[in-house]
Amino acid sequence: MHSLEEPERFNSSTSRREEES
């Protein structure tokens, strides 16, 4: 999980997926 290092656009995608999980 590199949301901090990854761009915001990617973070948004991961964040959404994690929140739904």
C-alpha positions as CSV (number, residue, x, y, z in Angstrom):
1,M,0.0,0.0,0.0
2,H,1.8,3.1,-1.2
3,S,-1.0,5.6,-1.2
4,L,1.2,8.2,0.3
5,E,3.8,7.8,-2.4
6,E,1.4,7.2,-5.2
7,P,-0.4,10.1,-6.9
8,E,-3.7,11.4,-5.6
9,R,-5.6,9.9,-8.5
10,F,-4.4,6.5,-7.6
11,N,-4.8,7.1,-3.9
12,S,-8.5,8.0,-4.5
13,S,-9.0,4.6,-6.3
14,T,-7.3,2.6,-3.5
15,S,-8.9,4.6,-0.8
16,R,-12.4,4.0,-2.2
17,R,-11.7,0.3,-2.6
18,E,-10.3,0.0,1.0
19,E,-13.3,1.9,2.4
20,E,-15.7,-0.4,0.7
21,S,-13.9,-3.5,1.8
